[in-house]
Amino acid sequence: MRNRIGKSKPLSNEQRTRRFELRLSEAERGQFLELEKALGISRADIVRVRVLHHSKRMLLNATEMMKLLDSIGTELGRSGNNINQLARHANILQRQGVLTPALIHDLTPLLGEYIRVQRELEKTFRQLIRLIRGQT
């Protein structure tokens, strides 16, 4: 929750009166400021969330994550398109009577590998969703 100045309010009724000092190199300070900007939360909130509240959870750069997910979605679309083209080509060959068992034999492991990778990706997405839900 934020107050009228945009600062985080304590979650409990207890006021925050104690200070904690952290010494950083210039490079570390720069990284901290970039993280603050990327996450859109204050440095104090970054430390509180990471150290006190959710020490096993990760802080996430949502912008970077969305870019990565978008690129994965694009690649999934491309691979699905490729599979549709292969199926269309196999159907044409079947209608022409030139579809050979050797061709089917060659394509079967490739499709099996695609299905395996897609299932692994779905599993990873479910884990990612659980991780993101755990942050809020």
DAZIBEL-V550359 format. One record per helix or strand of 2 or more residues. SS is the DSSP state (H for helix, E for strand). FROM is the first residue (numbers start at 1). TO is the last residue. If there is no record, write none. Layout:
BEGIN
SS|FROM|TO  SS|FROM|TO
END
This chain:
BEGIN
H|26|39  H|43|53  H|62|96  H|101|135
END
